[in-house]
Amino acid sequence: MAKSDDRTSLLNASLGEAQATVRAYDTKAQIVGVGYIFALGIVFQLDAVVPNTDQVGVVKIFAAWLVIVLPILLFGFVLYPTRKTAPHLADEMIVDIEQVLYVSPTKHRTVTTLIEAVDRADPANEIAFELLKVSALRELKRQRFLRALFSAGICFAVLFASQLSRSVGVPF
């Protein structure tokens, strides 16, 4: 069994890695979202070259906006979950946790109450709690990022099919 200091160091390293991964999903979503917007500019330049052979109805306009805007919204949705909105852990996991790694000003209103909480806290339990919390947030962001990425792929497939069908004279 690992010593208490070794266990704390290991958990602390794991927590740092989980936090870095959460930040990486934010960065990825921003980069891919901007890339998606630039790619749409290219797609629309190609769309201007292909002549429009049919009348555009309201349903088609709504469908086009859904296909085009939904991935942008989904990439933004990756950025939304924060530490405060991370999935909640079961109440039995919080029994002996003072929550001194992520300090809530509503729980620890003064320096004295925070110091007293630190004195009562078990470092391994505190780090393990934060690791579970941040890992749940990381998984939520990963799922949302993949959902946005797949929706962008579907958007490009729909736009390609639309342009291809119009280029051969078949309305989409």
Accessible surface in RSA format (square Angstrom, percent):
REM  Atomic radii and reference values for relative SASA: ProtOr
REM  Chains: A
REM  Algorithm: Lee & Richards
REM  Probe-radius: 1.40
REM  Slices: 20
REM RES _ NUM      All-atoms   Total-Side   Main-Chain    Non-polar    All polar
REM                ABS   REL    ABS   REL    ABS   REL    ABS   REL    ABS   REL
RES MET A   1   231.42 119.8 141.04  93.3  90.38 215.2 120.26 102.2 111.16 147.3
RES ALA A   2    60.59  55.7  34.17  52.7  26.42  60.1  43.63  61.4  16.96  44.9
RES LYS A   3   155.09  75.7 146.34  89.8   8.75  20.8  97.64  87.9  57.45  61.2
RES SER A   4    67.80  57.3  58.44  78.0   9.37  21.6  37.43  79.7  30.38  42.6
RES ASP A   5   112.10  78.5 108.91 108.4   3.19   7.5  30.38  71.5  81.72  81.5
RES ASP A   6    79.56  55.7  73.46  73.1   6.10  14.4  18.73  44.1  60.84  60.7
RES ARG A   7    97.60  41.0  96.68  49.3   0.92   2.2  37.16  50.8  60.45  36.6
RES THR A   8    30.52  21.7  30.52  30.9   0.00   0.0  27.19  36.5   3.34   5.0
RES SER A   9    72.34  61.1  62.25  83.1  10.09  23.2  36.76  78.3  35.57  49.8
RES LEU A  10   122.63  68.3 118.01  84.4   4.62  11.6 122.20  85.8   0.42   1.1
RES LEU A  11    33.92  18.9  33.92  24.3   0.00   0.0  33.92  23.8   0.00   0.0
RES ASN A  12    82.22  56.7  78.05  75.4   4.17  10.0   5.37  12.9  76.85  74.3
RES ALA A  13    67.39  62.0  48.24  74.4  19.16  43.6  60.45  85.1   6.94  18.4
RES SER A  14    39.94  33.8  31.76  42.4   8.18  18.9  14.43  30.7  25.51  35.7
RES LEU A  15    10.58   5.9  10.58   7.6   0.00   0.0  10.58   7.4   0.00   0.0
RES GLY A  16    31.76  39.2   0.00   N/A  31.76  39.2  27.89  76.5   3.87   8.7
RES GLU A  17   115.43  66.3 111.14  84.1   4.29  10.2  44.66  86.4  70.77  57.8
RES ALA A  18     0.89   0.8   0.54   0.8   0.35   0.8   0.57   0.8   0.33   0.9
RES GLN A  19    67.55  37.8  65.85  48.1   1.70   4.0  10.73  22.9  56.82  43.1
RES ALA A  20    44.16  40.6  38.84  59.9   5.33  12.1  39.94  56.3   4.22  11.2
RES THR A  21    35.46  25.2  31.99  32.4   3.47   8.3  25.27  33.9  10.19  15.4
RES VAL A  22    15.48  10.2  15.48  14.0   0.00   0.0  15.48  13.5   0.00   0.0
RES ARG A  23   142.76  59.9 141.46  72.1   1.30   3.1  70.06  95.8  72.69  44.1
RES ALA A  24    38.77  35.6  32.26  49.8   6.51  14.8  38.26  53.9   0.50   1.3
RES TYR A  25    22.49  10.5  22.49  12.8   0.00   0.0   4.47   3.4  18.02  22.2
RES ASP A  26    38.68  27.1  38.68  38.5   0.00   0.0  11.66  27.4  27.03  27.0
RES THR A  27    67.28  47.9  67.25  68.2   0.03   0.1  41.77  56.1  25.51  38.6
RES LYS A  28    93.56  45.6  91.98  56.4   1.58   3.8  51.97  46.8  41.59  44.3
RES ALA A  29     1.99   1.8   0.08   0.1   1.91   4.4   0.27   0.4   1.72   4.6
RES GLN A  30    98.66  55.2  90.89  66.4   7.77  18.5  31.67  67.4  66.99  50.8
RES ILE A  31   116.43  66.3 110.06  82.0   6.38  15.4 114.20  82.2   2.23   6.1
RES VAL A  32    44.15  29.1  39.73  36.0   4.42  10.7  43.92  38.2   0.23   0.6
RES GLY A  33     9.23  11.4   0.00   N/A   9.23  11.4   9.23  25.3   0.00   0.0
RES VAL A  34    79.04  52.0  78.27  70.9   0.77   1.8  78.41  68.1   0.62   1.7
RES GLY A  35    35.30  43.5   0.00   N/A  35.30  43.5  30.44  83.5   4.85  10.9
RES TYR A  36     7.65   3.6   2.20   1.2   5.45  14.2   6.09   4.6   1.56   1.9
RES ILE A  37    88.90  50.6  84.65  63.1   4.25  10.2  84.65  61.0   4.25  11.5
RES PHE A  38   143.32  71.7 137.13  84.9   6.19  16.1 139.79  84.8   3.53  10.1
RES ALA A  39    30.70  28.2  28.43  43.9   2.27   5.2  29.84  42.0   0.86   2.3
RES LEU A  40    10.62   5.9  10.62   7.6   0.00   0.0  10.62   7.5   0.00   0.0
RES GLY A  41    35.83  44.2   0.00   N/A  35.83  44.2  33.47  91.8   2.36   5.3
RES ILE A  42   108.83  61.9 108.33  80.7   0.50   1.2 108.33  78.0   0.50   1.4
RES VAL A  43    20.45  13.5  20.45  18.5   0.00   0.0  20.45  17.8   0.00   0.0
RES PHE A  44    88.85  44.5  82.95  51.4   5.91  15.4  83.32  50.5   5.53  15.8
RES GLN A  45   130.34  72.9 121.95  89.1   8.40  20.0  42.63  90.7  87.71  66.5
RES LEU A  46    99.98  55.7  99.37  71.1   0.61   1.5  99.50  69.9   0.49   1.3
RES ASP A  47    43.01  30.1  39.18  39.0   3.83   9.1   3.89   9.2  39.12  39.0
RES ALA A  48    88.43  81.3  49.81  76.9  38.62  87.9  62.12  87.5  26.31  69.7
RES VAL A  49   119.24  78.5  96.53  87.4  22.70  54.7 103.19  89.7  16.05  43.5
RES VAL A  50    29.27  19.3  23.10  20.9   6.17  14.9  24.90  21.6   4.37  11.9
RES PRO A  51    93.09  67.8  83.06  75.7  10.03  36.5  93.09  76.9   0.00   0.0
RES ASN A  52    87.17  60.1  55.18  53.3  31.99  77.0  25.85  62.2  61.32  59.3
RES THR A  53    81.42  57.9  43.14  43.7  38.28  91.2  50.38  67.7  31.04  46.9
RES ASP A  54    41.67  29.2  26.42  26.3  15.25  36.1  27.23  64.1  14.44  14.4
RES GLN A  55   167.43  93.6 153.86 112.4  13.57  32.3  64.20 136.7 103.23  78.3
RES VAL A  56    81.44  53.6  53.86  48.8  27.58  66.5  53.86  46.8  27.58  74.8
RES GLY A  57    36.36  44.8   0.00   N/A  36.36  44.8  34.24  94.0   2.12   4.7
RES VAL A  58   102.88  67.7  97.99  88.7   4.89  11.8  98.10  85.2   4.78  13.0
RES VAL A  59   124.30  81.8 120.52 109.1   3.78   9.1 123.05 106.9   1.24   3.4
RES LYS A  60    84.01  41.0  78.91  48.4   5.09  12.1  68.74  61.9  15.26  16.3
RES ILE A  61    84.18  47.9  82.06  61.1   2.12   5.1  84.18  60.6   0.00   0.0
RES PHE A  62   144.48  72.3 140.04  86.7   4.44  11.6 140.37  85.1   4.11  11.8
RES ALA A  63    49.53  45.5  43.85  67.7   5.68  12.9  48.87  68.8   0.65   1.7
RES ALA A  64    44.43  40.9  36.36  56.1   8.07  18.4  43.87  61.8   0.56   1.5
RES TRP A  65   159.82  64.1 158.88  76.9   0.94   2.2 134.61  71.8  25.22  40.9
RES LEU A  66   111.94  62.3 105.74  75.7   6.20  15.6 111.22  78.1   0.73   2.0
RES VAL A  67    34.85  22.9  28.44  25.7   6.41  15.4  34.21  29.7   0.65   1.8
RES ILE A  68    25.20  14.3  25.20  18.8   0.00   0.0  25.20  18.1   0.00   0.0
RES VAL A  69    40.91  26.9  40.91  37.0   0.00   0.0  40.91  35.5   0.00   0.0
RES LEU A  70    70.07  39.0  68.58  49.1   1.49   3.7  69.45  48.8   0.62   1.7
RES PRO A  71     1.53   1.1   1.53   1.4   0.00   0.0   1.53   1.3   0.00   0.0
RES ILE A  72    59.19  33.7  55.30  41.2   3.90   9.4  55.44  39.9   3.75  10.2
RES LEU A  73   112.71  62.8 104.61  74.8   8.10  20.4 107.09  75.2   5.61  15.1
RES LEU A  74    29.43  16.4  29.13  20.8   0.30   0.8  29.13  20.5   0.30   0.8
RES PHE A  75     5.51   2.8   4.70   2.9   0.81   2.1   5.11   3.1   0.40   1.1
RES GLY A  76    36.54  45.1   0.00   N/A  36.54  45.1  28.27  77.6   8.27  18.5
RES PHE A  77    86.67  43.4  82.89  51.3   3.77   9.8  85.80  52.0   0.87   2.5
RES VAL A  78     0.00   0.0   0.00   0.0   0.00   0.0   0.00   0.0   0.00   0.0
RES LEU A  79    65.57  36.5  53.47  38.3  12.10  30.4  53.50  37.6  12.07  32.5
RES TYR A  80   132.20  61.7 122.71  69.8   9.49  24.7  96.51  72.5  35.68  44.0
RES PRO A  81     2.05   1.5   1.43   1.3   0.63   2.3   1.43   1.2   0.63   3.9
RES THR A  82    72.29  51.4  68.21  69.2   4.08   9.7  64.17  86.2   8.12  12.3
RES ARG A  83    40.57  17.0  37.56  19.1   3.01   7.2  23.67  32.3  16.91  10.2
RES LYS A  84   140.51  68.5 121.17  74.3  19.34  46.0  73.66  66.3  66.85  71.2
RES THR A  85    61.17  43.5  39.44  40.0  21.73  51.8  45.50  61.1  15.67  23.7
RES ALA A  86     1.13   1.0   0.00   0.0   1.13   2.6   0.00   0.0   1.13   3.0
RES PRO A  87    55.70  40.6  44.59  40.6  11.11  40.4  55.65  45.9   0.04   0.3
RES HIS A  88   156.62  85.6 128.71  89.5  27.90  71.4  87.81  90.5  68.81  80.1
RES LEU A  89    27.44  15.3  17.69  12.7   9.75  24.5  19.92  14.0   7.52  20.2
RES ALA A  90    46.74  43.0  29.64  45.7  17.10  38.9  41.33  58.2   5.41  14.3
RES ASP A  91   120.30  84.3 111.14 110.6   9.16  21.7  37.19  87.5  83.11  82.9
RES GLU A  92   133.85  76.8 112.93  85.4  20.92  49.8  60.80 117.6  73.06  59.6
RES MET A  93    74.27  38.5  56.93  37.7  17.34  41.3  54.96  46.7  19.31  25.6
RES ILE A  94    56.00  31.9  51.87  38.6   4.13  10.0  52.13  37.5   3.87  10.5
RES VAL A  95   115.47  76.0  82.65  74.8  32.82  79.1  91.26  79.3  24.21  65.7
RES ASP A  96   102.97  72.1  87.35  86.9  15.62  36.9  25.00  58.8  77.96  77.8
RES ILE A  97    16.78   9.5   8.50   6.3   8.28  20.0   8.50   6.1   8.28  22.5
RES GLU A  98    32.54  18.7  32.41  24.5   0.13   0.3   1.13   2.2  31.41  25.6
RES GLN A  99    41.32  23.1  40.01  29.2   1.31   3.1   4.15   8.8  37.17  28.2
RES VAL A 100    25.96  17.1  12.15  11.0  13.81  33.3  12.15  10.6  13.81  37.5
RES LEU A 101    86.09  47.9  54.38  38.9  31.71  79.7  55.81  39.2  30.28  81.5
RES TYR A 102    77.15  36.0  73.20  41.6   3.95  10.3  56.91  42.8  20.24  24.9
RES VAL A 103    60.63  39.9  40.19  36.4  20.45  49.3  40.19  34.9  20.45  55.5
RES SER A 104    26.95  22.8  26.57  35.5   0.37   0.9  17.57  37.4   9.37  13.1
RES PRO A 105    94.77  69.1  88.32  80.5   6.45  23.5  90.84  75.0   3.93  24.4
RES THR A 106    98.71  70.2  85.94  87.1  12.77  30.4  68.91  92.6  29.80  45.0
RES LYS A 107    97.57  47.6  70.07  43.0  27.51  65.5  60.63  54.6  36.94  39.3
RES HIS A 108    17.03   9.3   6.93   4.8  10.10  25.8   3.72   3.8  13.31  15.5
RES ARG A 109   184.44  77.4 151.29  77.1  33.15  78.9  57.20  78.2 127.24  77.1
RES THR A 110    75.38  53.6  65.09  66.0  10.29  24.5  72.76  97.7   2.61   4.0
RES VAL A 111   117.05  77.0 112.13 101.5   4.92  11.9 113.53  98.6   3.52   9.5
RES THR A 112    86.56  61.6  82.38  83.5   4.18  10.0  50.93  68.4  35.63  53.9
RES THR A 113    55.55  39.5  53.69  54.4   1.86   4.4  54.08  72.6   1.47   2.2
RES LEU A 114    48.66  27.1  48.66  34.8   0.00   0.0  48.66  34.2   0.00   0.0
RES ILE A 115    91.34  52.0  91.34  68.0   0.00   0.0  91.34  65.8   0.00   0.0
RES GLU A 116    83.65  48.0  82.03  62.1   1.62   3.9  30.21  58.4  53.44  43.6
RES ALA A 117     0.08   0.1   0.08   0.1   0.00   0.0   0.08   0.1   0.00   0.0
RES VAL A 118    73.31  48.2  65.57  59.4   7.74  18.7  65.57  57.0   7.74  21.0
RES ASP A 119   113.83  79.7  79.51  79.1  34.31  81.1  31.23  73.5  82.60  82.4
RES ARG A 120   150.84  63.3 115.93  59.1  34.92  83.1  71.81  98.1  79.03  47.9
RES ALA A 121    18.35  16.9   4.20   6.5  14.15  32.2   4.63   6.5  13.72  36.3
RES ASP A 122    56.68  39.7  52.54  52.3   4.14   9.8  26.86  63.2  29.82  29.7
RES PRO A 123    77.57  56.5  72.24  65.9   5.33  19.4  77.57  64.0   0.00   0.0
RES ALA A 124     6.04   5.6   5.13   7.9   0.92   2.1   5.42   7.6   0.62   1.7
RES ASN A 125    58.06  40.0  55.77  53.9   2.29   5.5   4.44  10.7  53.62  51.8
RES GLU A 126     3.72   2.1   3.50   2.6   0.23   0.5   2.81   5.4   0.92   0.7
RES ILE A 127    11.38   6.5  11.38   8.5   0.00   0.0  11.38   8.2   0.00   0.0
RES ALA A 128    33.08  30.4  32.07  49.5   1.01   2.3  32.85  46.3   0.23   0.6
RES PHE A 129     9.83   4.9   6.61   4.1   3.22   8.4   9.15   5.5   0.68   1.9
RES GLU A 130     7.26   4.2   7.26   5.5   0.00   0.0   2.25   4.3   5.01   4.1
RES LEU A 131    33.45  18.6  33.45  23.9   0.00   0.0  33.45  23.5   0.00   0.0
RES LEU A 132    80.38  44.8  77.39  55.4   2.99   7.5  77.47  54.4   2.91   7.8
RES LYS A 133    14.26   7.0  14.26   8.7   0.00   0.0   4.20   3.8  10.06  10.7
RES VAL A 134     7.33   4.8   7.33   6.6   0.00   0.0   7.33   6.4   0.00   0.0
RES SER A 135    22.44  19.0  22.18  29.6   0.27   0.6  16.79  35.8   5.66   7.9
RES ALA A 136    26.34  24.2  15.75  24.3  10.59  24.1  23.83  33.6   2.51   6.7
RES LEU A 137     6.54   3.6   6.54   4.7   0.00   0.0   6.54   4.6   0.00   0.0
RES ARG A 138    64.93  27.3  64.93  33.1   0.00   0.0   9.42  12.9  55.51  33.6
RES GLU A 139    63.68  36.6  63.68  48.2   0.00   0.0  38.03  73.6  25.65  20.9
RES LEU A 140    40.61  22.6  38.32  27.4   2.29   5.8  39.98  28.1   0.63   1.7
RES LYS A 141     2.89   1.4   2.89   1.8   0.00   0.0   1.64   1.5   1.25   1.3
RES ARG A 142    84.37  35.4  84.37  43.0   0.00   0.0  28.35  38.7  56.02  33.9
RES GLN A 143    85.82  48.0  80.18  58.6   5.64  13.4  19.47  41.4  66.35  50.3
RES ARG A 144    33.43  14.0  32.43  16.5   1.01   2.4   2.14   2.9  31.29  19.0
RES PHE A 145    17.91   9.0  17.91  11.1   0.00   0.0  17.91  10.9   0.00   0.0
RES LEU A 146    62.20  34.6  62.20  44.5   0.00   0.0  62.20  43.7   0.00   0.0
RES ARG A 147   120.81  50.7 114.11  58.2   6.70  15.9  48.92  66.9  71.88  43.6
RES ALA A 148     0.00   0.0   0.00   0.0   0.00   0.0   0.00   0.0   0.00   0.0
RES LEU A 149    71.39  39.8  66.63  47.7   4.75  12.0  66.68  46.8   4.70  12.7
RES PHE A 150   136.09  68.1 132.60  82.1   3.49   9.1 134.91  81.8   1.18   3.4
RES SER A 151    16.91  14.3  12.72  17.0   4.19   9.6  14.11  30.1   2.79   3.9
RES ALA A 152     7.55   6.9   7.55  11.7   0.00   0.0   7.55  10.6   0.00   0.0
RES GLY A 153    40.23  49.6   0.00   N/A  40.23  49.6  33.41  91.7   6.82  15.3
RES ILE A 154   111.40  63.4 109.20  81.4   2.19   5.3 110.73  79.7   0.66   1.8
RES CYS A 155     1.07   0.8   0.46   0.5   0.61   1.4   0.96   2.4   0.11   0.1
RES PHE A 156    67.09  33.6  63.51  39.3   3.58   9.3  63.88  38.7   3.21   9.2
RES ALA A 157    60.05  55.2  48.72  75.2  11.33  25.8  56.27  79.2   3.78  10.0
RES VAL A 158    48.74  32.1  46.95  42.5   1.80   4.3  48.72  42.3   0.03   0.1
RES LEU A 159    23.69  13.2  23.68  16.9   0.01   0.0  23.69  16.6   0.00   0.0
RES PHE A 160   130.74  65.4 127.25  78.8   3.48   9.1 130.02  78.8   0.71   2.0
RES ALA A 161    35.86  33.0  31.92  49.3   3.94   9.0  34.11  48.0   1.74   4.6
RES SER A 162    24.78  20.9  24.78  33.1   0.00   0.0   6.11  13.0  18.67  26.1
RES GLN A 163    25.25  14.1  24.53  17.9   0.72   1.7   9.19  19.6  16.06  12.2
RES LEU A 164    92.58  51.6  88.81  63.5   3.77   9.5  92.03  64.6   0.56   1.5
RES SER A 165    16.69  14.1  13.20  17.6   3.49   8.0  16.44  35.0   0.25   0.3
RES ARG A 166    35.05  14.7  31.73  16.2   3.31   7.9   6.87   9.4  28.18  17.1
RES SER A 167    68.73  58.1  33.45  44.6  35.27  81.3  31.51  67.1  37.22  52.1
RES VAL A 168   101.87  67.0  69.53  62.9  32.34  77.9  77.77  67.6  24.10  65.4
RES GLY A 169    48.15  59.4   0.00   N/A  48.15  59.4  22.63  62.1  25.52  57.2
RES VAL A 170    86.02  56.6  85.19  77.1   0.83   2.0  86.02  74.7   0.00   0.0
RES PRO A 171    83.69  61.0  67.67  61.7  16.02  58.2  67.71  55.9  15.98  99.3
RES PHE A 172   116.88  58.5  82.07  50.8  34.81  90.6 105.20  63.8  11.68  33.4
END  Absolute sums over single chains surface
CHAIN  1 A    11065.9       9509.8       1556.0       7777.8       3288.1
END  Absolute sums over all chains
TOTAL         11065.9       9509.8       1556.0       7777.8       3288.1
